[in-house]
């Protein structure tokens, strides 16, 4: 009887899975207000990002608008449209142009926002800091159509401001916007100019989270401003630099369709025609949606591989996005 009573009165151990579920539910209820605020963003991604992934099967079908996705016949062989893209005479040129333009933007566009953010962070004149920050951030709100008008005013061969200066100094006008020699530089430079202020704001926000006592201690030790930037500021924003770099790698095959489609012309096709512009002409204007989907899937897979690989390398340095 005593043994039975002891067994009956002893507390029962709950399974580990049930304990985790209860703790998760308690945490969910505790932060329910935050989850409610998060809900619109989750719904957006489900509706506009994840649900459309169903259309990826178009890449493996001979899609017809009349038959729809489910009614269209499967491609024979299944890699038919991938093969057509690979065997295109423009494949190597398109891939080369896309990678070169993206790499130029990635390399040359990484450091200017960091430099501007550091200069703004070190500026002690508040009104000057506000003016510079506003002026560098404003181009982010301009569409590429407006930016093209600005570039046309500056670099047009006939009447452009820069070419007028060159001619007045005794030189010859340069076809900046129609020359294969200068067009990529115009693309990269205008991209950096547009996103300079936006990137600087992100880094400034990261700098605001650095412990100010670190600067005070360095100042007591006699460190110069350059030493504090090198040993405190840059290490303090290293995680943000790695995060943005990894995310940009995922878009390495997105060289900027909007920008290039508005700026380029037939004279610069050899150096400016990229995957997206070719897909627009060959896939969408000719209603070859299966080919367009195949190229889009190809880009997505490559981007996923690059993000996973870059994150693994970053994790070895103690920085990763997950």
C-alpha positions as CSV (number, residue, x, y, z in Angstrom):
1,X,0.0,0.0,0.0
2,X,2.7,2.4,0.9
3,X,4.5,1.7,-2.4
4,X,1.3,2.2,-4.3
5,X,0.5,5.4,-2.5
6,X,4.0,6.7,-3.2
7,X,3.6,5.9,-6.9
8,X,0.2,7.6,-7.0
9,X,1.3,10.7,-5.3
10,X,4.6,11.1,-7.2
11,X,4.5,13.9,-9.9
12,X,4.4,12.7,-13.5
13,X,7.2,13.9,-15.8
14,X,6.0,15.6,-18.9
15,X,7.5,14.7,-22.3
16,X,10.2,17.1,-23.5
17,X,8.2,17.9,-26.7
18,X,5.1,18.9,-24.6
19,X,7.3,21.1,-22.4
20,X,8.7,22.9,-25.4
21,X,5.3,23.4,-26.9
22,X,4.0,24.9,-23.7
23,X,7.0,27.3,-23.5
24,X,6.5,28.3,-27.1
25,X,2.8,29.0,-26.6
26,X,3.6,31.1,-23.5
27,X,6.2,33.1,-25.4
28,X,3.8,33.6,-28.3
29,X,1.1,34.9,-26.0
30,X,3.6,37.1,-24.2
31,X,4.7,38.8,-27.4
32,X,1.3,38.6,-29.2
33,X,1.3,42.3,-29.9
34,X,4.6,42.0,-31.9
35,X,3.2,39.0,-33.9
36,X,0.1,41.0,-34.8
37,X,2.3,43.8,-36.1
38,X,4.3,41.2,-38.0
39,X,1.2,39.6,-39.6
40,X,0.8,42.1,-42.5
41,X,4.4,41.5,-43.7
42,X,4.0,37.7,-43.4
43,X,0.7,37.9,-45.4
44,X,2.5,40.0,-48.1
45,X,5.3,37.5,-48.5
46,X,2.9,34.5,-48.7
47,X,0.6,36.1,-51.3
48,X,3.2,37.9,-53.5
49,X,6.4,35.8,-52.9
50,X,5.6,32.3,-52.0
51,X,2.3,31.6,-53.7
52,X,3.6,32.7,-57.1
53,X,6.3,30.0,-56.9
54,X,3.6,27.7,-58.2
55,X,4.2,29.3,-61.6
56,X,7.8,27.9,-61.7
57,X,6.4,24.7,-63.4
58,X,5.9,26.8,-66.5
59,X,9.6,26.4,-67.1
60,X,9.0,22.7,-67.6
61,X,5.9,23.1,-69.8
62,X,5.1,24.3,-73.3
63,X,2.9,27.0,-71.7
64,X,-0.1,28.3,-73.6
65,X,-2.2,31.2,-72.3
66,X,-5.4,29.5,-73.6
67,X,-4.7,26.2,-71.9
68,X,-3.4,27.7,-68.6
69,X,-0.7,26.3,-66.3
70,X,-2.4,23.0,-65.5
71,X,-3.7,22.4,-69.0
72,X,-0.4,23.1,-70.9
73,X,1.5,20.1,-72.0
74,X,4.8,19.1,-70.4
75,X,7.9,19.9,-72.4
76,X,9.7,17.0,-74.1
77,X,12.4,16.7,-72.9
78,X,11.8,18.4,-69.5
79,X,14.9,20.7,-69.9
80,X,13.9,21.8,-73.4
81,X,13.7,25.5,-72.5
82,X,16.9,25.5,-70.4
83,X,18.6,23.9,-73.4
84,X,17.3,26.5,-75.7
85,X,18.6,29.2,-73.5
86,X,22.0,27.5,-73.1
87,X,22.3,26.9,-76.8
88,X,21.4,30.5,-77.7
89,X,24.2,32.3,-79.6
90,X,24.0,35.1,-77.1
91,X,24.3,33.0,-73.9
92,X,28.0,33.6,-73.2
93,X,27.7,37.3,-74.0
94,X,24.6,37.8,-71.9
95,X,26.1,35.9,-68.9
96,X,29.4,37.8,-69.2
97,X,27.7,41.2,-69.4
98,X,25.4,40.4,-66.4
99,X,28.3,39.2,-64.2
100,X,30.6,42.0,-65.1
101,X,28.0,44.8,-64.5
102,X,26.9,43.1,-61.3
103,X,30.5,42.6,-60.0
104,X,31.4,46.2,-60.9
105,X,28.4,47.5,-59.0
106,X,29.1,45.2,-56.1
107,X,32.8,46.1,-55.8
108,X,32.6,49.8,-56.5
109,X,29.3,50.3,-54.7
110,X,30.3,48.7,-51.4
111,X,32.8,51.3,-50.1
112,X,31.3,54.7,-50.9
113,X,28.3,54.4,-48.6
114,X,30.6,53.2,-45.8
115,X,32.9,56.2,-46.3
116,X,30.0,58.7,-46.4
117,X,28.5,57.2,-43.3
118,X,31.8,57.5,-41.4
119,X,32.2,61.1,-42.5
120,X,28.7,61.9,-41.4
121,X,29.2,60.1,-38.1
122,X,32.4,62.1,-37.5
123,X,30.8,65.4,-38.5
124,X,30.1,67.6,-35.4
125,X,28.3,70.4,-37.3
126,X,24.7,69.2,-37.1
127,X,23.2,71.5,-39.9
128,X,26.0,70.5,-42.3
129,X,25.4,66.8,-41.5
130,X,21.7,67.2,-42.1
131,X,22.2,69.0,-45.5
132,X,24.7,66.5,-46.8
133,X,22.6,63.5,-45.6
134,X,19.5,64.9,-47.3
135,X,21.3,65.7,-50.6
136,X,22.9,62.2,-50.8
137,X,19.6,60.5,-49.9
138,X,17.3,62.4,-52.4
139,X,18.4,60.5,-55.5
140,X,17.1,57.3,-54.0
141,X,13.6,58.5,-54.7
142,X,14.2,59.4,-58.3
143,X,13.1,57.0,-61.0
144,X,15.5,55.9,-63.7
145,X,13.5,57.9,-66.2
146,X,14.4,61.1,-64.4
147,X,18.0,60.0,-63.9
148,X,18.2,59.2,-67.6
149,X,17.1,62.8,-68.3
150,X,19.9,64.1,-66.0
151,X,22.5,61.9,-67.6
152,X,21.3,63.0,-71.1
153,X,21.7,66.6,-70.0
154,X,25.2,66.0,-68.8
155,X,26.7,63.4,-71.2
156,X,24.8,63.8,-74.5
157,X,27.2,64.0,-77.4
158,X,25.3,66.9,-78.9
159,X,24.8,69.6,-76.4
160,X,25.7,67.7,-73.2
161,X,27.2,69.9,-70.5
162,X,30.3,67.7,-70.1
163,X,30.9,67.6,-73.8
164,X,30.5,71.3,-74.1
165,X,33.2,71.8,-71.6
166,X,35.4,69.3,-73.4
167,X,34.9,71.1,-76.8
168,X,35.5,74.5,-75.2
169,X,38.8,73.3,-73.9
170,X,39.8,72.2,-77.4
171,X,38.8,68.5,-77.3
172,X,36.3,66.4,-79.2
173,X,32.9,65.4,-77.9
174,X,32.7,61.9,-76.5
175,X,29.7,59.6,-77.1
176,X,29.4,58.6,-73.4
177,X,25.9,57.1,-73.8
178,X,26.4,55.3,-77.1
179,X,29.9,54.1,-76.7
180,X,30.8,50.6,-75.6
181,X,33.9,52.0,-73.9
182,X,32.0,54.3,-71.5
183,X,28.5,52.9,-71.1
184,X,29.3,50.4,-68.3
185,X,31.0,53.2,-66.3
186,X,27.9,55.4,-66.8
187,X,25.8,52.5,-65.5
188,X,27.9,51.8,-62.4
189,X,28.4,55.5,-61.6
190,X,24.7,56.3,-61.8
191,X,23.8,53.3,-59.6
192,X,26.3,54.3,-56.9
193,X,25.1,57.9,-57.0
194,X,21.4,56.9,-56.6
195,X,22.0,54.5,-53.7
196,X,24.8,56.3,-51.9
197,X,22.6,58.0,-49.3
198,X,20.4,55.0,-48.7
199,X,23.4,52.8,-47.9
200,X,24.9,55.5,-45.7
201,X,21.7,55.6,-43.6
202,X,21.9,51.9,-43.0
203,X,25.5,52.1,-41.8
204,X,24.7,55.2,-39.7
205,X,22.0,53.3,-37.9
206,X,24.5,50.5,-37.2
207,X,27.0,53.1,-35.9
208,X,24.4,54.5,-33.5
209,X,24.4,51.1,-31.8
210,X,28.1,51.1,-30.9
211,X,28.8,51.6,-27.2
212,X,29.9,55.3,-26.7
213,X,32.1,54.2,-23.8
214,X,34.4,52.5,-26.2
215,X,35.2,55.9,-27.8
216,X,35.6,57.5,-24.4
217,X,38.1,54.8,-23.3
218,X,40.0,55.1,-26.6
219,X,40.1,58.9,-26.2
220,X,41.5,58.5,-22.7
221,X,44.2,56.2,-24.0
222,X,45.2,58.8,-26.5
223,X,43.8,57.2,-29.7
224,X,43.4,59.4,-32.7
225,X,40.1,59.7,-34.7
226,X,41.5,57.4,-37.4
227,X,42.5,54.8,-34.8
228,X,39.0,54.9,-33.3
229,X,37.4,54.5,-36.8
230,X,39.7,51.6,-37.6
231,X,39.4,49.8,-34.3
232,X,35.9,50.7,-33.1
233,X,33.6,52.0,-35.8
234,X,34.5,49.5,-38.6
235,X,34.4,46.4,-36.3
236,X,31.2,47.7,-34.9
237,X,29.4,47.7,-38.3
238,X,31.2,44.6,-39.6
239,X,28.1,42.4,-39.2
240,X,26.0,44.9,-41.3
241,X,28.7,45.0,-44.0
242,X,28.7,41.2,-44.2
243,X,24.9,41.1,-44.2
244,X,24.5,43.5,-47.0
245,X,27.3,41.9,-49.0
246,X,25.7,38.4,-48.7
247,X,22.3,39.8,-49.7
248,X,23.8,41.5,-52.7
249,X,25.5,38.3,-53.8
250,X,22.0,36.7,-54.1
251,X,21.2,39.3,-56.7
252,X,24.4,38.9,-58.7
253,X,22.5,37.9,-61.8
254,X,20.2,40.9,-61.4
255,X,22.3,43.6,-63.0
256,X,19.4,46.1,-62.9
257,X,16.8,45.6,-65.6
258,X,15.0,49.0,-65.0
259,X,18.2,51.0,-65.3
260,X,19.7,49.2,-68.3
261,X,16.4,49.0,-70.2
262,X,16.0,52.8,-70.0
263,X,19.6,53.7,-70.6
264,X,20.8,51.3,-73.2
265,X,20.4,51.4,-77.0
266,X,21.2,49.1,-79.9
267,X,24.7,50.6,-80.2
268,X,25.8,49.3,-76.8
269,X,24.1,45.9,-76.9
270,X,27.5,44.1,-77.0
271,X,28.4,45.4,-73.5
272,X,24.9,46.2,-72.0
273,X,22.6,43.4,-73.0
274,X,22.0,41.2,-69.9
275,X,19.8,38.2,-69.1
276,X,16.8,40.3,-68.1
277,X,16.7,42.5,-71.2
278,X,17.1,39.4,-73.4
279,X,14.3,37.6,-71.6
280,X,12.1,40.7,-72.0
281,X,12.7,40.8,-75.8
282,X,12.8,37.1,-76.5
283,X,10.6,35.7,-73.8
284,X,7.9,38.2,-73.1
285,X,7.5,40.3,-76.3
286,X,7.4,37.0,-78.3
287,X,5.1,35.4,-75.6
288,X,7.5,32.6,-74.9
289,X,6.7,32.5,-71.2
290,X,8.3,29.1,-70.6
291,X,11.7,30.4,-71.8
292,X,11.3,33.4,-69.5
293,X,10.4,31.2,-66.5
294,X,13.3,28.9,-67.2
295,X,15.8,31.8,-67.2
296,X,14.2,33.2,-64.0
297,X,14.5,29.8,-62.3
298,X,18.1,29.5,-63.4
299,X,18.9,32.9,-61.9
300,X,17.1,32.0,-58.6
301,X,19.0,28.8,-58.2
302,X,22.4,30.5,-58.8
303,X,21.4,33.2,-56.4
304,X,20.5,30.7,-53.7
305,X,23.8,28.9,-54.1
306,X,25.7,32.1,-53.9
307,X,23.9,33.2,-50.7
308,X,24.3,29.9,-49.0
309,X,28.0,29.7,-49.9
310,X,28.7,33.3,-48.9
311,X,26.9,32.8,-45.6
312,X,28.9,29.7,-44.8
313,X,32.2,31.6,-45.5
314,X,30.9,34.5,-43.3
315,X,30.1,32.1,-40.5
316,X,33.7,31.0,-40.4
317,X,34.6,34.7,-39.7
318,X,32.0,34.8,-36.9
319,X,29.4,36.7,-39.0
320,X,26.4,35.2,-40.7
321,X,22.8,36.1,-41.4
322,X,21.4,32.9,-39.9
